[in-house]
Amino acid sequence: MSFEEQKALERAHKMWNGVLFTVGLVGVIALVIVLLGGVAGYPGNVQHIMGQSTKATATVTNIQKVDFCTRRNRDQYTLTWQEDGMSRTETVGRCGDPWDVGDKLTVWSTEAEPYTESPWVMRSMIVLLTTALGVTGWLAWRGRKKIKKAAESALNGTWQPQVYSTIGLPGARNFRMNPPRPNRNRVSDWIRVLYKPEGEYQIPLDVPGTLYIDGFQGDRPSGLSLHETADGRRVWRWHGRIREQKLR
């Protein structure tokens, strides 16, 4: 194994660092938006999410239309309802003609404008965002862990791959393996290259070689692979989809 190959395998797991950083950054930005939006921009959000809003039945008493409804310039609907024995009137902005004058609807009132959606709607959005960030972060961490273990096994000499003699290059139409495998051999299965020699090579389409690979899941290559052609050209790839016990 050349020095360049060793360095490529040593840093192979770092491809996931950017994903983990992005997930963390998005999480921080989302938290800042929630805090700034909830506390400064929309103080009623905190009350509503925490279940401190008051549920009531409101009546649409007036509608003020705009020429062109946008996010910043919406139709204004005046709502009136009874709260603590007193009449309260507020306006909400909406597009799309959701109500007519005289319609009754359920609202949740706060110190700010009333809400026409249950607090569980906002709670669900927060839960979904948190879950999505958590799952993405976990998958990135898991992928980083797997590729790091696989690369370490290749570096310390404990890698025990399956070995196939080959004709052609992986992903090419004429690529063949012996013993034969019913793999689908799509270019997309071989594009995550960890290391390949620099420079342009004129390689015959029928060049013989050897494929070292962790294995296959169904007809797809999985884990770490090394393809070495008869002229000594070596290409390391990562295919993912490797079972955890394979790395132990």
ZISUL-V38417 format. One line per field, one symbol per residue. psi: psi as a letter, one per 30 degrees, with the letter a starting at -180 (. if undefined). Layout:
psi->???
//
This chain:
psi->kleeeeeeeegeffffeeeeeeeeeeeeeeeeeeeeeeeeeiffeeeeeggglkkljlkjfkkjllejklefilkkkkkklkkhglkkklkkkllghfllkfkklkljkafallkgkkffeeeeeeeeeeeeeeeeeeeeeeeeeeeeeeeeeeegggkilkkkklkakkflegkkkkkkkhlfhkeffgfikeklkllkkjkkfgklakkkkeakjbgkklbklkkklfggkkkklkfahkkefff.
//
